[in-house]
Amino acid sequence: MLRRCQTSGIARNWARCALAALFCALLAGPATPASAGASDKAYAQARPHVTIHPRHRVLRYCRSWLAEEYRVSGPVIVPRMYCWWG
């Protein structure tokens, strides 16, 4: 008696979904238009300017100092900064 090889229901559903996604992607066409370079420049110039006015007076306090770091070439002095909102 010959038995037919059956795939599980999950594998069949996954294969159907993959084929459907591939079909939809092919129908949609290319992801970007041919004149993408021109539209990118126009979009970059058309960005709106956003101004934020906080309700309360918000101050940013910063403390800066010079610290010594040890590197392969020898000790180097580098700037450090620590800031917080107050």
C-alpha positions in Angstrom: 0.0 0.0 0.0 1.4 3.4 -1.0 1.1 6.3 1.4 1.2 9.8 0.1 3.7 12.1 1.8 1.7 14.9 3.5 3.1 18.2 4.8 1.8 19.7 8.0 -0.8 22.3 7.9 1.6 24.9 9.3 4.1 24.4 6.4 1.3 24.6 3.8 0.0 27.9 5.4 3.5 29.3 5.5 4.2 28.5 1.9 0.8 30.1 0.8 1.6 33.2 2.8 5.1 33.5 1.3 3.7 33.1 -2.2 1.0 35.6 -1.6 3.6 38.1 -0.3 5.8 37.6 -3.3 2.9 38.0 -5.6 1.8 41.3 -3.9 5.4 42.6 -4.1 5.6 41.9 -7.8 2.3 43.6 -8.4 3.4 46.7 -6.4 6.3 47.4 -8.7 9.5 49.2 -7.8 9.7 50.6 -4.3 11.1 54.0 -5.3 10.1 56.1 -8.3 12.6 56.8 -11.1 12.9 60.4 -10.1 13.8 59.8 -6.4 16.7 62.1 -6.4 14.6 65.1 -7.4 11.9 64.4 -4.8 14.5 63.9 -2.0 15.9 67.4 -2.6 12.4 69.0 -2.7 11.5 67.2 0.5 14.7 68.3 2.2 13.9 72.0 1.4 10.2 71.7 2.4 10.9 70.7 6.1 8.9 72.9 8.5 10.6 74.7 11.3 9.3 73.7 14.7 9.7 76.1 17.7 9.0 74.8 21.1 8.0 77.1 24.0 8.1 75.3 27.3 5.5 76.3 29.9 8.0 76.5 32.7 11.4 78.1 32.6 13.8 75.1 31.9 17.5 75.6 32.4 20.3 73.3 31.5 23.2 73.4 33.8 26.6 72.1 32.7 29.9 71.5 34.4 33.0 71.1 32.3 36.6 70.2 33.2 39.8 68.9 31.7 40.7 65.3 32.4 43.8 63.3 31.8 43.4 60.0 29.8 46.1 57.5 29.4 46.6 56.3 25.8 49.3 54.3 24.0 51.1 57.4 22.9 51.1 58.7 26.5 48.8 60.8 28.7 46.4 63.2 26.9 44.3 66.0 28.3 40.7 65.8 27.0 37.6 67.9 27.7 34.8 66.5 29.8 31.3 67.8 30.3 28.4 66.8 32.5 25.0 68.5 32.0 21.6 68.2 33.8 18.2 70.0 33.6 17.2 72.1 36.5 
